[in-house]
């Protein structure tokens, strides 16, 4: 089943032991395959934006706007943060107004 990423931004992330954040963005490779979810865990103490591999997705519940993972909350919190991910600088800059 196909899902629009614009619709899925903001979906709640459910780890195996409870909620951990929401989808903030997606990372695709040069072949336009979604490889990672950017998950905002800032509602948790010490939370930040982390990248979670798509292989960790158990299922997507579109009606309830949830993505269920095969990871625990601790495993999600230990995923690499966006600042340390190998993302080219140009992609992390905001829009340029001319």
N, C-alpha and C positions, 0 to 999 in steps of 0.2 A: 504494500500500500504506500502511496506517496503522500507526503505531508509538506506543506509550505513552511519554510523556515521562519518567515515573517509571522506566521500564526503561532509557531512553537516557541518563539521568544517569550519568556516569562513563565513557561510551564514549570510547575513545581518538580523538584528532584526528590525522589523517595529512595533512600538507601534501604538495605534489608532491615535495618533497625530504626527507621523513622526518617522524617524529612530532614534535608540538609541544605536546601537553597533553591535557586531557580536558574533556568537557562538564560544566559545573558547574550550569548552569541554562538557561532559555529565556526570551526576551522576546516577548510577544504584544502585538498592537495591540488597539484597542477592539473590533475585529470578531473577536477570538480567532484571528487568523492569526499563526502563529509567524513573526517577522521576523528574530530574531537568536538565535544560540547564545552563551551566556556560556561562554567557554573559559578554563580555568585553565592558564596557562603558567608557573606558579611553579616548576616543576622545572628551568626554564632560567634561566641567569644573567640577572638583571634582569627576570624574568618577573612577570606580574601577571594579573589577570582582565581579559580583553578581550572586546568584543562583535564577533562575526563575522556578516555578513549571510547569511541562508539561501541567497541566490543564489550564494554561493561553494561550496555543497555539490555535489560531483561525484556521489557515491553514498553509500549507507548499507549497511554490511555487518553485519547484525544477528547472524549466527552468531559472527563474530569480535569483535563489539562495537567496531566502528570506523566513523568517519565520515571519508570521503575528501573533501578540499577541492581546489578549482581554484587555490589560493593557495600560495605558497612560505612557508616558516617566517618569513622576514623580513617578508613581507606580513601574516602573522597577528600578529606581534609589533608591527607598526605600526598595527593596528586600534585604534579608540578604547578606552580603558580604561573599566571600569564606573564609576569615580568621575567621569569627565567626560561620561558619557552622559546624555541627557535623560530621566531616570527620576525620577518624583515621589518626594519624600522619604518619604512614607508607605509606599511600596513597598520602600524599602531598610531599613526598621526591622525588627528582630526581632519575634517574637510578644509580645504584651502579656498579662501574667497579672493577673487581677483577683481 
